[in-house]
Amino acid sequence: MKSTFYFYLVLISCSFLVGFDLSKHSIPPNEIYSGGPPKDGIPSIDNPRFISGSKAEESFLNDKDRIVGVFLNGKAKAYPIRILNWHEIVNDRIRGKSIVVTFCPLCGTGMVFDSNVNGKPSSFGVSGLLYQSDMLLYDRETESLWSQIKSSAVAGDLTGVRLKLLPSTQTTWKAWKKKHPESLVLSTKTGYKRNYEKDPYKDYYSSSNLMFKVNQKKNWYHPKEQVIGVVVGDSAKVYPFSELSKVSTPIKDVVGGVVLKIYYDSNSRTASIQNLEDELYPSVVGFWFAWYAFHPNTEVYKGKL
């Protein structure tokens, strides 16, 4: 019996992309696909509610649950992936700063952005469209389409405008609360009826098959191998978790002329990148296939046995 993640398996012609103006674009429109659900068929969370970690543990959260963690302006928040799987976008504010938390289950990429566009806060929704198997967001102000991994608008009036990537961490709730014991947690009281106990992508994560076409592939690793990647200027480098597990971290590396420190904890399968001032550096955790599809000229870190 097919798992529920196959609801994504509906491919529709680009001519069906009603509601989005593709006359101005930076990617080929014929490489934009429907993921199945229509615009806002996967509802973003626009009025997120948060509870304490202890209350989250009492109601739904386990130590091993994966979260996207954000620490900003002295405040920590955890966004459980079991919720993000069903919503993909959370429009939020942390101490006056507007952010958008995004998660693409197909690419395993949790990315957090400053949601100010041209100096004004923007609200984002799920377009239902994909590029290189990665989610395309849309802003509700201009309805331009934005590529999550490219971190930029790729169709519509704002084509070429970039979003500022903010540091975030993909880790377990146990590891996050140890570092941020006062962290708030996104509540399952989202205003929508979803089974947050069920992972609709469970079978997809272990499969080597992709559900949508990507232009560039390299079979150097399992397609769903977790990696952490960083872009500095025109330079991109990726650190597969399997390579990081071979060495003791942190390791120092230079990417685009910037000295960085890469950390990896095998117990929680958590990778992070810091600068020499021990500040988190904006990076991307996701699947190998997705990183390579967007960064075919990437350098790849090799650990030593």
The 8 nearest C-alpha neighbors of each residue, nearest first, counted from 0:
[[1, 2, 3, 5, 202, 4, 6, 199],
 [0, 2, 3, 5, 4, 202, 6, 203],
 [1, 3, 4, 5, 0, 202, 199, 200],
 [4, 2, 5, 199, 6, 1, 200, 198],
 [3, 5, 199, 200, 6, 2, 7, 203],
 [6, 4, 7, 3, 8, 2, 1, 9],
 [7, 5, 4, 8, 3, 35, 9, 36],
 [8, 6, 35, 5, 34, 9, 4, 36],
 [9, 7, 5, 6, 10, 35, 210, 34],
 [10, 8, 35, 7, 34, 11, 33, 6],
 [11, 9, 33, 8, 32, 34, 35, 12],
 [10, 12, 33, 9, 13, 32, 15, 35],
 [13, 11, 14, 15, 10, 32, 33, 16],
 [12, 14, 15, 16, 29, 32, 31, 11],
 [13, 15, 12, 16, 17, 11, 29, 28],
 [16, 14, 13, 17, 12, 11, 33, 18],
 [17, 15, 14, 13, 19, 18, 33, 12],
 [18, 16, 15, 19, 14, 20, 13, 38],
 [19, 17, 16, 20, 142, 38, 15, 21],
 [18, 20, 17, 21, 16, 142, 143, 155],
 [19, 21, 155, 22, 18, 154, 23, 143],
 [22, 20, 23, 154, 155, 24, 19, 28],
 [21, 23, 20, 24, 155, 154, 28, 19],
 [24, 22, 21, 155, 154, 156, 158, 25],
 [23, 25, 154, 153, 26, 21, 158, 22],
 [24, 26, 153, 154, 158, 27, 159, 23],
 [25, 27, 24, 153, 28, 30, 154, 31],
 [26, 28, 29, 30, 25, 24, 31, 153],
 [29, 27, 30, 31, 26, 21, 13, 24],
 [28, 30, 27, 31, 13, 32, 12, 26],
 [31, 29, 28, 27, 32, 130, 26, 131],
 [32, 30, 130, 28, 29, 129, 13, 128],
 [33, 31, 129, 128, 34, 30, 13, 10],
 [32, 34, 128, 35, 11, 10, 127, 129],
 [35, 33, 7, 128, 127, 129, 36, 32],
 [34, 36, 9, 7, 33, 37, 8, 6],
 [37, 35, 40, 127, 34, 41, 38, 7],
 [38, 36, 40, 127, 39, 35, 126, 33],
 [37, 39, 126, 127, 40, 125, 36, 41],
 [40, 38, 41, 42, 125, 126, 37, 124],
 [41, 39, 37, 36, 38, 42, 127, 125],
 [40, 42, 39, 86, 125, 43, 36, 85],
 [43, 41, 39, 86, 40, 44, 125, 124],
 [42, 44, 88, 86, 124, 89, 45, 125],
 [45, 43, 89, 46, 47, 90, 88, 42],
 [44, 46, 90, 47, 43, 89, 91, 122],
 [47, 45, 44, 48, 90, 91, 189, 89],
 [48, 46, 44, 45, 189, 49, 91, 185],
 [47, 49, 186, 185, 46, 50, 188, 189],
 [50, 48, 185, 186, 184, 183, 47, 51],
 [49, 51, 184, 183, 186, 54, 55, 52],
 [52, 50, 183, 54, 53, 184, 55, 182],
 [51, 53, 55, 54, 183, 184, 56, 182],
 [52, 54, 56, 55, 51, 57, 50, 58],
 [55, 53, 57, 51, 56, 52, 50, 58],
 [54, 56, 52, 58, 60, 53, 57, 59],
 [57, 55, 60, 53, 54, 58, 59, 61],
 [58, 56, 54, 55, 59, 53, 60, 52],
 [57, 59, 55, 56, 54, 60, 53, 187],
 [60, 58, 56, 55, 57, 61, 196, 187],
 [59, 61, 56, 55, 58, 64, 62, 57],
 [62, 60, 64, 63, 56, 59, 172, 173],
 [61, 63, 173, 172, 64, 171, 60, 174],
 [64, 62, 171, 61, 172, 65, 173, 267],
 [65, 63, 61, 171, 62, 172, 66, 60],
 [66, 64, 171, 170, 80, 172, 79, 63],
 [65, 67, 79, 80, 78, 170, 169, 171],
 [66, 68, 169, 78, 168, 77, 79, 109],
 [67, 69, 77, 168, 167, 76, 66, 78],
 [70, 68, 167, 76, 75, 71, 77, 168],
 [71, 69, 75, 74, 73, 76, 68, 72],
 [70, 72, 74, 73, 69, 75, 93, 94],
 [71, 73, 74, 94, 70, 93, 75, 96],
 [72, 74, 71, 70, 75, 94, 93, 69],
 [75, 73, 71, 70, 72, 76, 93, 182],
 [76, 74, 70, 182, 69, 183, 71, 179],
 [75, 77, 183, 182, 69, 184, 68, 70],
 [76, 78, 68, 184, 67, 66, 183, 79],
 [77, 79, 67, 185, 66, 184, 68, 80],
 [80, 78, 66, 81, 82, 65, 77, 67],
 [79, 81, 83, 82, 66, 65, 84, 78],
 [80, 82, 79, 84, 195, 83, 198, 196],
 [83, 81, 80, 84, 79, 85, 195, 86],
 [82, 84, 80, 87, 86, 85, 81, 102],
 [85, 83, 82, 81, 80, 86, 87, 104],
 [84, 86, 83, 82, 87, 41, 193, 81],
 [85, 87, 83, 43, 42, 88, 41, 84],
 [88, 86, 102, 83, 101, 84, 103, 85],
 [89, 87, 101, 43, 86, 100, 44, 102],
 [88, 90, 44, 100, 99, 43, 91, 45],
 [91, 89, 99, 45, 44, 98, 122, 100],
 [92, 90, 98, 97, 99, 89, 93, 47],
 [91, 93, 97, 96, 98, 95, 94, 90],
 [92, 94, 96, 95, 97, 91, 71, 74],
 [95, 93, 96, 92, 72, 74, 71, 97],
 [94, 96, 93, 92, 97, 72, 98, 91],
 [97, 95, 93, 92, 94, 98, 113, 91],
 [98, 96, 92, 114, 91, 113, 120, 95],
 [99, 97, 113, 114, 91, 112, 92, 90],
 [98, 100, 90, 112, 114, 89, 111, 91],
 [99, 101, 111, 89, 88, 110, 90, 98],
 [102, 100, 88, 110, 87, 109, 111, 99],
 [101, 103, 109, 87, 108, 83, 104, 110],
 [102, 104, 108, 105, 106, 107, 134, 87],
 [105, 103, 107, 106, 84, 102, 108, 200],
 [104, 106, 103, 107, 132, 133, 210, 108],
 [107, 105, 108, 104, 103, 286, 289, 285],
 [108, 106, 285, 104, 286, 103, 105, 109],
 [109, 107, 285, 106, 103, 102, 284, 110],
 [108, 110, 102, 101, 67, 107, 103, 284],
 [111, 109, 101, 108, 100, 102, 112, 283],
 [112, 110, 100, 165, 99, 101, 164, 167],
 [113, 111, 164, 165, 99, 163, 98, 114],
 [112, 114, 98, 163, 115, 97, 99, 162],
 [115, 113, 98, 121, 97, 99, 120, 112],
 [114, 116, 120, 119, 118, 113, 121, 117],
 [117, 115, 119, 118, 120, 114, 121, 162],
 [118, 116, 119, 115, 160, 120, 121, 161],
 [117, 119, 116, 115, 120, 114, 121, 113],
 [118, 120, 115, 116, 117, 121, 114, 97],
 [121, 119, 115, 114, 116, 97, 118, 122],
 [122, 120, 114, 115, 116, 119, 138, 123],
 [121, 123, 138, 139, 90, 120, 124, 114],
 [124, 122, 138, 137, 139, 136, 121, 90],
 [123, 125, 137, 43, 136, 126, 138, 39],
 [126, 124, 136, 39, 127, 41, 38, 137],
 [125, 127, 38, 128, 136, 137, 135, 39],
 [128, 126, 38, 37, 36, 34, 125, 33],
 [129, 127, 33, 126, 34, 32, 135, 134],
 [130, 128, 134, 32, 133, 135, 132, 31],
 [129, 131, 31, 132, 133, 30, 32, 134],
 [130, 132, 213, 133, 212, 129, 292, 214],
 [133, 131, 130, 211, 129, 213, 212, 105],
 [134, 132, 129, 130, 131, 106, 103, 135],
 [135, 133, 129, 103, 147, 128, 136, 146],
 [134, 136, 146, 145, 129, 128, 144, 126],
 [137, 135, 145, 125, 126, 144, 124, 134],
 [136, 138, 144, 142, 124, 143, 123, 126],
 [139, 137, 123, 142, 140, 122, 143, 141],
 [138, 140, 142, 122, 141, 123, 137, 124],
 [139, 141, 138, 142, 121, 122, 143, 123],
 [140, 142, 143, 139, 138, 156, 155, 157],
 [143, 141, 138, 139, 137, 140, 144, 19],
 [142, 144, 155, 141, 137, 154, 138, 157],
 [145, 143, 137, 154, 152, 136, 153, 135],
 [146, 144, 152, 136, 135, 151, 153, 137],
 [147, 145, 135, 149, 150, 151, 148, 152],
 [146, 148, 150, 149, 134, 135, 145, 133],
 [149, 147, 150, 146, 133, 293, 108, 110],
 [148, 150, 146, 151, 147, 293, 145, 152],
 [151, 149, 147, 148, 162, 146, 161, 145],
 [150, 152, 161, 149, 145, 160, 146, 162],
 [151, 153, 145, 158, 159, 160, 144, 157],
 [152, 154, 158, 25, 24, 145, 144, 26],
 [155, 153, 24, 144, 158, 21, 23, 143],
 [154, 156, 143, 23, 158, 157, 20, 21],
 [155, 157, 158, 143, 141, 23, 154, 142],
 [158, 156, 155, 160, 152, 143, 159, 154],
 [159, 157, 152, 153, 154, 155, 160, 156],
 [158, 160, 152, 151, 157, 161, 153, 25],
 [161, 159, 152, 151, 157, 158, 162, 116],
 [162, 160, 151, 150, 159, 152, 163, 116],
 [161, 163, 150, 151, 164, 112, 113, 160],
 [162, 164, 113, 112, 165, 161, 150, 114],
 [163, 165, 112, 111, 281, 162, 113, 166],
 [166, 164, 112, 281, 111, 163, 167, 113],
 [167, 165, 281, 280, 279, 282, 164, 168],
 [168, 166, 69, 68, 165, 111, 67, 169],
 [167, 169, 68, 67, 170, 69, 271, 166],
 [170, 168, 67, 66, 68, 269, 65, 167],
 [169, 171, 269, 65, 66, 168, 267, 174],
 [172, 170, 65, 173, 174, 63, 64, 66],
 [171, 173, 175, 62, 174, 64, 176, 65],
 [174, 172, 62, 171, 176, 175, 177, 63],
 [173, 175, 177, 171, 172, 176, 178, 170],
 [174, 176, 172, 178, 177, 173, 179, 171],
 [177, 175, 180, 179, 178, 173, 174, 172],
 [178, 176, 174, 175, 179, 180, 173, 172],
 [177, 179, 175, 176, 180, 174, 173, 182],
 [178, 180, 176, 182, 181, 177, 175, 75],
 [181, 179, 176, 182, 177, 178, 175, 52],
 [182, 180, 179, 183, 75, 176, 52, 51],
 [183, 181, 75, 76, 179, 180, 52, 184],
 [182, 184, 76, 51, 50, 52, 49, 77],
 [185, 183, 77, 49, 50, 76, 52, 51],
 [184, 186, 49, 78, 48, 77, 50, 187],
 [187, 185, 49, 188, 48, 50, 184, 189],
 [186, 188, 189, 185, 82, 195, 59, 48],
 [189, 187, 186, 190, 48, 191, 47, 185],
 [188, 190, 187, 191, 47, 44, 186, 48],
 [189, 191, 188, 192, 44, 187, 46, 47],
 [192, 190, 189, 193, 188, 42, 187, 44],
 [193, 191, 194, 190, 189, 188, 195, 187],
 [192, 194, 195, 191, 85, 82, 196, 187],
 [195, 193, 196, 197, 192, 198, 85, 82],
 [194, 196, 197, 81, 193, 82, 198, 187],
 [195, 197, 194, 198, 81, 59, 193, 82],
 [196, 198, 195, 194, 199, 81, 201, 193],
 [197, 199, 200, 201, 81, 196, 195, 84],
 [200, 198, 4, 3, 201, 197, 2, 84],
 [199, 201, 4, 203, 198, 202, 204, 104],
 [202, 200, 203, 198, 204, 199, 205, 4],
 [203, 201, 204, 200, 205, 206, 2, 4],
 [202, 204, 200, 206, 201, 205, 4, 208],
 [205, 203, 202, 206, 201, 200, 223, 207],
 [206, 204, 203, 202, 207, 201, 223, 208],
 [207, 205, 203, 208, 204, 202, 223, 209],
 [206, 208, 222, 221, 205, 209, 223, 203],
 [209, 207, 206, 210, 203, 222, 205, 223],
 [210, 208, 211, 207, 212, 206, 222, 203],
 [209, 211, 208, 8, 212, 132, 7, 105],
 [212, 210, 132, 209, 213, 131, 8, 32],
 [211, 213, 131, 132, 214, 210, 209, 130],
 [214, 212, 131, 215, 292, 132, 211, 216],
 [215, 213, 292, 212, 216, 131, 293, 30],
 [214, 216, 292, 213, 295, 291, 217, 293],
 [217, 215, 292, 288, 218, 291, 214, 213],
 [216, 218, 219, 215, 291, 288, 220, 222],
 [217, 219, 220, 216, 221, 222, 288, 287],
 [218, 220, 217, 221, 222, 287, 216, 288],
 [221, 219, 218, 222, 224, 287, 217, 223],
 [220, 222, 224, 223, 207, 218, 219, 287],
 [223, 221, 288, 287, 224, 207, 220, 286],
 [224, 222, 286, 221, 287, 225, 204, 288],
 [225, 223, 221, 287, 286, 222, 220, 226],
 [224, 226, 286, 285, 240, 287, 223, 239],
 [227, 225, 239, 240, 238, 284, 285, 287],
 [226, 228, 284, 238, 283, 237, 239, 270],
 [229, 227, 237, 283, 236, 282, 238, 226],
 [228, 230, 282, 236, 235, 283, 237, 231],
 [229, 231, 235, 234, 232, 236, 228, 233],
 [232, 230, 255, 234, 233, 254, 235, 229],
 [231, 233, 234, 255, 230, 235, 254, 256],
 [232, 234, 231, 235, 255, 230, 254, 297],
 [235, 233, 255, 231, 232, 230, 254, 236],
 [236, 234, 230, 297, 229, 298, 231, 233],
 [237, 235, 298, 297, 229, 228, 299, 230],
 [236, 238, 228, 299, 227, 300, 298, 229],
 [237, 239, 300, 227, 226, 228, 299, 240],
 [240, 238, 226, 242, 241, 225, 243, 237],
 [239, 241, 243, 242, 226, 225, 244, 238],
 [242, 240, 244, 239, 243, 245, 224, 225],
 [243, 241, 302, 239, 240, 244, 245, 301],
 [244, 242, 240, 245, 241, 246, 302, 239],
 [243, 245, 241, 242, 246, 240, 265, 263],
 [246, 244, 243, 242, 302, 304, 303, 241],
 [247, 245, 244, 243, 302, 248, 303, 304],
 [248, 246, 249, 245, 250, 244, 243, 263],
 [249, 247, 250, 262, 263, 246, 261, 243],
 [248, 250, 262, 261, 260, 247, 251, 263],
 [249, 251, 248, 261, 260, 252, 262, 247],
 [252, 250, 260, 259, 261, 249, 258, 253],
 [251, 253, 259, 258, 260, 250, 254, 261],
 [252, 254, 258, 257, 256, 259, 255, 251],
 [255, 253, 257, 256, 231, 234, 252, 258],
 [254, 256, 231, 234, 257, 232, 253, 233],
 [255, 257, 254, 253, 258, 231, 234, 232],
 [258, 256, 253, 254, 255, 259, 231, 274],
 [259, 257, 253, 252, 274, 254, 256, 275],
 [258, 260, 274, 252, 251, 273, 253, 257],
 [261, 259, 251, 273, 250, 272, 249, 274],
 [260, 262, 272, 249, 250, 271, 251, 273],
 [263, 261, 249, 248, 271, 270, 272, 260],
 [262, 264, 270, 269, 248, 265, 243, 271],
 [263, 265, 269, 268, 266, 267, 270, 262],
 [264, 266, 268, 267, 263, 244, 269, 240],
 [267, 265, 264, 268, 269, 263, 174, 171],
 [266, 268, 269, 265, 264, 171, 170, 174],
 [269, 267, 265, 264, 266, 270, 170, 263],
 [268, 270, 170, 264, 267, 263, 169, 271],
 [271, 269, 263, 262, 264, 227, 268, 272],
 [270, 272, 262, 261, 263, 273, 269, 168],
 [271, 273, 261, 280, 260, 279, 262, 259],
 [274, 272, 279, 280, 260, 278, 277, 259],
 [273, 275, 259, 277, 276, 278, 260, 280],
 [274, 276, 277, 259, 273, 258, 260, 278],
 [275, 277, 274, 278, 273, 279, 259, 260],
 [278, 276, 275, 274, 273, 279, 260, 280],
 [279, 277, 273, 276, 274, 280, 275, 272],
 [278, 280, 273, 272, 166, 281, 277, 274],
 [279, 281, 273, 272, 166, 274, 282, 278],
 [282, 280, 166, 165, 164, 279, 167, 283],
 [283, 281, 229, 228, 280, 166, 227, 284],
 [282, 284, 228, 227, 229, 285, 110, 108],
 [285, 283, 227, 226, 108, 228, 109, 282],
 [284, 286, 108, 107, 225, 226, 106, 283],
 [285, 287, 223, 225, 224, 289, 106, 288],
 [286, 288, 290, 224, 289, 222, 223, 226],
 [289, 287, 222, 291, 286, 290, 292, 216],
 [288, 290, 292, 287, 291, 286, 106, 293],
 [289, 291, 287, 292, 293, 288, 294, 286],
 [290, 292, 294, 295, 288, 293, 289, 287],
 [293, 291, 215, 289, 290, 294, 295, 288],
 [292, 294, 291, 290, 295, 289, 149, 148],
 [293, 295, 291, 297, 296, 292, 290, 235],
 [296, 294, 291, 297, 292, 293, 215, 290],
 [297, 295, 294, 298, 235, 291, 234, 236],
 [298, 296, 235, 236, 294, 295, 299, 237],
 [297, 299, 236, 235, 237, 296, 300, 234],
 [300, 298, 237, 236, 238, 297, 301, 239],
 [299, 301, 238, 237, 302, 298, 242, 239],
 [302, 300, 242, 299, 303, 238, 243, 239],
 [301, 303, 242, 245, 243, 246, 300, 304],
 [304, 302, 245, 246, 301, 242, 243, 244],
 [303, 245, 302, 246, 242, 244, 301, 243]]
